[in-house]
Amino acid sequence: MKRLICLLFAAALVCCTAACGEPPKAPTEFSAVYRICRDDIDCRGTVTVEEDDIRVTVSSPGSAKGLSFDYTDDGLTVGYAGHGTKINADYIPSAAVPSQLYRALAYLPQASYLGTEDGEDRFSLPSPERAAELRTRDGTPIKLIYPDGSEVEFREAE
C-alpha cells in the first residue's frame, strides 16, 4: 500500500512539474513600426532595439519626418538627411516620443513577466521614473502602455 501511495504521489509530482514551464521572456531585440496618438498629434515611425542600441526614426508628423534618434552606450546622436550630431539626451524633452520610447525600452532586459491575458503576454518595464507595461503576442511587441494611460502600438517593420 505504501508503495502504491508513493507511486501515485511521484506520478502526480511529475505531472505537476511537467505542466510548469518557464514564463516567456520579453524580446530584447526587435524592429517595429510604432504609432502613438496624443494631444491631437499622430506620431509614427520605426524603432529598432538591438543589444546596445535603440534607434527611433520619425515618419510623421511632417514637421519631424526624417529625424532619427540613436541611443547608444556612447550617448545620443540626432540625425537628419544623412547628417548627425551627438547631443546630451537631457536636451530632449522627457515627454517627447523618442525619449519616452528610449526610457521604457532600455529596461527590456529587466522586464518582469506579469501574466497572459487574451493571448497577450504582459511585462513590466521597471524604469526608475515609472514602470511601463509591454504587451507581446508570440514574442512580438504589440503595445507599450505608460502609467498615464497613453499607448504606443507596434506592428512588424516591413
ABEGO torsion letter per residue (X at the ends): XAAAAAAAAAAAAAAAAAABBBBBBBBABBBBBBBBBBGGBBBBEBBBBBAABBBBBBAOBAAABGBBBBBBAAEBBBBBGGBBBBBBAAABBAABAAAAAAAAAAAAAABBBAEBBGGBBBBBBBBAABBBBBBBBGGBBABBBBAAGBBBBBBBBX
